[in-house]
Amino acid sequence: MFMAALFAAVFILGTRLRAAAEDFPIYFPDSKIVVKSETLNRTTYLPIVDIIQHLGLPYTDALALETLTIRSGTFRLVATRNRALISINDQIVLLQSPILKENNRWLAPMEFLTQGLARITGTEFRYRAGSVRVLAGDVRAPELVMNAQDLGPVTRLTIRTGIAVNLDVQRDDQNNRAIVRIDHAPMDPLRERIDQKDRLVNSIVFNDSDGEPKIVLETTDEAGEIKVTAADGNRLFFVDVLRRVAQVTEAAPPADVPAGRIDAPSPERPERKIRVIVIDPGHGGMDSGTTGPSAAEKDLTLIMARRLRTALQNQVGATVLLTRDSDIALDNEARSAVANNNQANVFVSLHIGFSANKADSPSSIFVMQEDFGGAAGAAESGIGMFLPWYLGYRTNRPASGRIAALLQEELTKAVPGWKFPIRKAPLGVLASATMPAVVLELGNVNNSLNSQTLMDNAFQSRIVTAIVNATLRFSELQAPAAN
Ligand SMILES: [Zn+2]
């Protein structure tokens, strides 16, 4: 009596908490079915008859008896309306929620599949609480991991997949939405959505309700172009949402500048060849870089990069993007992709040096090693393989050398006593860059005097000014002939 009363109360509550029917895919090894699930009293219900029809199982829907009987081989499963149990060959299997019949549709909770249908068909049904799909039998669903970062003028969605896939981006600008389709079904997302809300993105949600995996990005009015970079044999993707105002390709004539564009060059300022500069603060997150008695490389590079951003924006009039603007880890591909995707004219990766000799204050300006690029070279130097299209540094080799020489001149003037030799090395972050690119390594973090100097405000200003001057001179070299 008590149970019946409790049951009635729950059931009334359940009908009140009814949610709209939702598309719910069930993936089998060779087929899939999308059914209409319903959420009642926080329990996901699936329409049984749709599923057993898809499985081709004979069944009897005895209206008068309010029972549903399903046969499979020697098994007979009987479900009864409003009962939180089923019987299989007269053995009782308890369910956590009752079987329902609404509008002539039989609705069952998930255990009906995982404990009922699974037993009579020998097919395993896998369901993860909170997810909105069922994987049946030995269907394989590669893992999908999403992460997002606010990089200032760019919001980057990083997608890692367990197998190689292709992505296709479709824009729905009227609804501020971009849909990234994945050409493999099913996928197994680690998280159904990621909490990302910033100036460019309102939400990022995985959705395969129609049986087609995709990631839906709700974007803001500020979002402009979306660029996708594939890496790691199409198992790693960077989906970059660019701010609308940063329309910064060299080819775009000023006449095309839309009204309200914030970054439009003022008429007084001469058109410069350098419109986008990407500064890469080395290391970050778990990777502290070199650490000395009073500072970690990852913190110093970020401080310097932020100061450089302000100075370069004000004095060069360029859009300056940082590869990271917080203490996060990024791999080389992610760093150069920020520069490549934004068609940067200059890429500077900032590092702090380290020498075991505490008296040293070695600085270096690195450009990409010239004869590097072959797979053998990559293997020998132990820095891994680069994708063929990443070898973009080759065409910019002379320009990288020019900016390195200008940096050397300006920095030597700015910091008397310090030497800034130009070195060549097969650095991954440079190999991937398709524009003039250098790595600037400053000082010796292990030299306590050096380390304090690097954190000194006035010293940082001198370095920043030197880099700005070198960039301005480089810009003059790049400027088109006056006509
Ligand atoms: Zn470093």
Boltz pocket constraint, residues with backbone or C-beta under 6 A from the ligand:
constraints:
  - pocket:
      binder: B
      contacts: [[A, 282], [A, 283], [A, 289], [A, 290], [A, 297], [A, 350], [A, 351], [A, 352]]
      max_distance: 6.0
